Amino acid sequence: MESSMTISLHLPLELGQQLENLANKIPLGTNGIIVDALKEYLEKRHDNSRFLIKEARRQSILASQHDNEGLWEENSDDSGWR
């Protein structure tokens, strides 16, 4: 048997009603819908984090391959600085 934990959450009324309406139409019930939705959300966030890490690494490698001397000074707008 898989262990679990109990949590309490407050939903906006409209969202809670939508959840109840869907739960009445499919066999998962409200708990199953919430668990599935949370799993999907966390998976997407994890995938996005991996993408951002790879992109940061790619850009760092590209930047290190170029002569960036003076690049910031040439391309920045510091006209509002004192």
N, C-alpha and C positions, 0 to 999 in steps of 0.2 A: 504494500500500500504506500502510495506517495505521500510524504508529509506535506503539510500545508500550514498557512497562517491566515488568521482572520484580520481583516482591516475594515475600517468604517470610512465612508466618504460621503460628501455632500455634493449632489448634482443639481444643476439648475433645473427647475421644474420641467421645462420643455424637453430637456435632454433625458430626464428620468422617464417622462411619458413616452418618448420615442423608444427608449430601451424596453419599457414594459410592452409596448405595442409589438415590437419585433419579437420579444421573448414569447409572446402568445402565439406567434406564427411559426416559430421554428423550435425544434426539440432541445436546443442548447440551454435555454433558460437564461435568466439575467446574469448569473455567475459565469456561465460558459461564454456568453457574449463578451463580458468584460475581460475575462482571462484571455480569450483569443485576440481581442483588440489590443490589450496591453502587450502580449507577445509580439504581435505584428509591429507595434509602435517601437518597442525596444530593439527589435531586429533592424528596423530601418535606421534608427539612431546609431546603432553600432556600425552598420554598413556605411553610413555617412561619415562617421568618425574615421573609419579606415580610409575612405576616399580623401578626406582632408589631410590626413597624415601623409599619404602618398603624394598628394599634390604639393604640400609644403616641402617635402623632400625633393621632388622634381624641380620645383622652382629654385630651391637652394642650390642644387647641382648646376642648373642653368646659370644662375647668377655668379657662381664661383668660376665658371668657364669664360667669363667676359671681363674685360678691363672696365671696371665700374668707377674708376677714379674720376671724381668730379661729376658723376652722373646725377646725384641728388641736387647739387648746387645748380646744375644746368636746367633741371626739369622741375624745380619747385617754385612755388609762388610765395615769397616771403615779404611781399609788399606791405602787408598789414602788421608786420612785426616792428617793434620799437628798437 
